[in-house]
Amino acid sequence: MLQAPRYAQQSMIDPAGPKAAAVYDFWLFLIVTSAVVFVVVVGALLFGALKRRPRAPERAVPVDAEHRVARIVGGAVAATALILAVFLTLNWKLERAIAAPKQGNVLTVDVIGHQWWWEIQYPDSLNVSNWISTANEVHIPVNRPVRLRMTSRDVIHSFWVPNLSGKKDLVPGRVTETWFQADTPGVYRGQCAEFCGHQHANMALLVIAHRPDEFREWVAAARAPASEPYDSLRQAGKQVFLAGSCSLCHSVSGTPAYGRVGPDLTHVGSRRTIAAGTLPNTRGHMAGWILDPQRIKPGAYMPPNGLEPSQLNALLAYLEGLK
Amino acid sequence: MSAPTRNLPVPLDDSAALTELERIWAPRRGFRGWLTSVDHKSIAKRYIVTALIMFLLAGLEAAAMRAQLSRPENTLVGPDMYNQLFSMHGTTMMFLFAVPIMIAVGLYLVPLMVGTRNVAFPRLNACGYWVYLIGAILLYAGFAVNSGPEAGWFAYVPLSGPQYSAGKRTDIWAQMITFTEIAGLIAATQLIVTILKQRAPGMSLNRVPIFVWGMLVTAFMVIFAMPSVAVGSQYLAMDRLISTHFFNPAEGGDALLWQHMFWFFGHPEVYIMFIPGTAIVSALLPAFTRRSVFGYHAVVLSMIATGFIGFGLWVHHMFAAPVPQLGQSLFTAASTMIAIPNGIQIFCWIATIWTGRPIFRTPLLFAIGGIVIFIAGGLTGVMIASIPFDLQVHDTYFIVAHFHYIILGGVVLPLFAGIYYWFPKVTGRLLSETLGKLHFWLMFVGVNVTFFPMHQLGMEGMPRRVYTYLEGTGWGDLNLVATIGAVTIFASVMTFLANVVSAYVRGERAPDNPWDAPTLEWATTSPPAAFNFRNIPVVESGAPLWDHPAELPVVTGLRTDRREVLLTTALDAVPDARHAHPGDSIWPFMLAVAIGIFFITLIFTPWGFVIGTVLSMIAFGIWAWPRGHHDAELLELPRDAAAAGATDRARSEVLR
């Protein structure tokens, strides 16, 4: 049994930002109104079916009573229309309220969908060397709106972190946008919401909301190139990484590894999870993942790697060190 | 309930003529007769039995999925098999069960309800069934050799395209769609022409049974909705087979085009299943509340309004896709508005039950249970018309819960109500009430236990179409509850099968009109003769058997020495013509085989187009070859008599 990393429970009824909170408030209206309508209508149906009746001829075809019934039915239809009008009005106000962030200074993050992981980039138009590329984790500051620009490299995916925001699809050939904002620091889990093939179930991501000062620290660390191995074991691990098949698909900045098929591993040691939110990032799980990814995510594009124990040990040490 | 025996319609004076009628309409004997029959009742029964087998198979697929999801990180079913299972479940339920069985119930009942001998194009009708059967066999043959569809019943590109769905899985799916669309269009044509041109004299449009109205609306929806997906699935097949790029963004195609083409069909499809469900409820309420349905005009107009508005909802399946926000608002409005005609129907049913004298037999239980479940599904349906709320629950188990409440409440429970109601007419035997009630309660409880927790799962973030979930998500308990509910539904369906089997073996013989119902299908024997009615009845109200409990007025004068049907005018059902009716033929079957070779060969080679076209043209050419006898002879009646404005009864004299 794999142990899931500890997350904030992924749920739309536990909002952690203004956008999700506005939808939550509207949901309260929906659930209460629906419950009342259900009880009234089903109550009428069951009462009408089960009420006691006077004895009468076998086939009763009332004529005069029809007009009174027609008025009641007409009233019920009018009430339905009224409730729907209220619904549409509140919905319209909600749509206006959450259509765009209220304040400026928006942080832009690019999200690129892959089967079955999320590529996350922080563009910086002024300085390309400040560009941050990571995977399956979106680090954001609290109380600052985040705009996502999204596309897909293969099939359609859908970005969804229920505690913060509703969905938006990632469509190949198009750029889609959505936004959200977190009020409180924390870790919010989301996962792909558009069926995208074998490992759709294991395509999760974390949104990690930091206090602003912590976020600045994270940005500084993320912009730094990979830390150079400082002991012989890790240096051996780096050689395994570069000489083996790893570097064909993965990149580590500051090294000759610049594969773009799999996630960027420059700071893989600092991530909370591996395999797109599937496993906690521990040494044991990383070892299992490297040796046989198909056991954990059948159908994933990463091949099994038959490494010697000493090679594996060195590689794990190297990856751990990529903070 | 009393079961008055009738001797309706008035028998022919001449027993020799009756013998002749039986001989002329009798199907051929043996296996060849089975292949050549064009009787709407035999064909509809085959459709219904095939569709029920599809229902069982799709149910087993659902059971396998529920078993896999009952525990977190379960390894019973791997992702490849799970993806095939849910694709098969959705495809089977939508394309091979729900729509075909509803259309088939219509094909069986409509000619009886409007008082005619057969559907309008009986050979085409037979051909439609065979094409449908070939589609069903193709899909399951593919699944049996590990080539079931894997991209969902909605087959979104590019996941279903050549790059991401290798092998023949999606090709088989796309061609199966083509088969079912051909069959659907054929059946819709039958229903429309039969309803508009073959109604009994006097059955003007305001006397047409609500069930028949429902089938008419459904048939028109099929004709407008299905070409969209038929063309879309051919584009997909061409993208995969001959490298066209309709849906490939890298070559100027567009992934969203498929979604529009699919949902332009896919949303009306919901109403194509559901309007017949409501029509069944309206059809059986009179018998079990002892009054005609309250608000006939309101109910009929609601069904028509649903048919129109139903075409303005498709984008609500695409709220998360890049579609302009202002345009989406139209679909929010339409998705909200459709609650009004459906509300009107529900209120009219409640008024019918309230002012009637309910008799709680199994059909009424299923009808009321269906209404209750459907109301819950309708309320969540209004919720997800809201884009912000929908974006939170879209593609989650909340949606799974929503549409299963709609389909089970609006389609499956009404269908079972209809089966219990019409089973005696179709088979001449009554189903057991005890087993029927057990079936109902198991199903009603099972549906709610299975699907209600899924609302919560969706709001807690569980997406659809996941083959597993991590233990840390906390979704395990509610999933286990849902699986227990699924076991209950399974038990209810087994109870139903036991009921059907025991009714066949030792069921009570059914009289002609066991429920004392008012519509024409109960005016003939149980089961009906091949020619349906000895004489064509004349209708003077919306409840002919209640207004003429002793005997129905009839028209006579149709020839008995060959197959003939009476054609009447579309609005007022004034007798218009006697139409020679085609006999049994093997060529509808042969054409279906040719169409089957056409599309199945296309899966493997573009030459299928050439081979299939030639074979189809040969088969259709022989079918349609003029043979010298008067297959298509129209016998004009004296127009002046029809135009004289006489009463229905006087008009019927014309034929004497």
Interface residues (C-beta under 8 A of the other chain):
Chain A: M1 L2 Q3 A4 P5 R6 Y7 Q9 Q10 S11 M12 I13 A20 A22 V23 F26 W27 L30 S34 V37 F38 V41 V42 A44 L45 L46 F47 G48 A49 K51 R53 A56 E58 R59 A60 V61 P62 A65 E66 V69 A70 I72 V73 A76 V77 T80 A81 L84 F87 L88 N91 L94 E95 I98 A99 Q115 D154 V155 I156 S158 W160 P162 S165 G166 K167 K168 D169 V171 P172 G173 R174 T176 R189 G190 Q191 C192 A193 E194 F195 C196 G197 H198 Q199 H200 A201 N202 T278 P298 G299
Chain B: S2 E73 G78 P79 D80 N83 A151 G152 Y156 P158 L159 Q163 Y164 P249 A250 D254 A255 L256 R290 R291 S292 F294 G295 A298 A320 A321 P322 Q325 S329 T332 A333 T336 M337 A339 I340 G343 I344 I346 F347 C348 W349 I350 A351 I353 W354 T355 G356 R357 P358 F360 I368 I371 V372 I375 A376 L379 T380 V382 M383 A385 S386 I387 P388 F389 D390 L391 Q392 V393 H394 D395 T396 M459 E460 G461 P463 R464 R465 V466 Y467 T468 Y469 L470 E471 G472 T473 G474 D516 W546
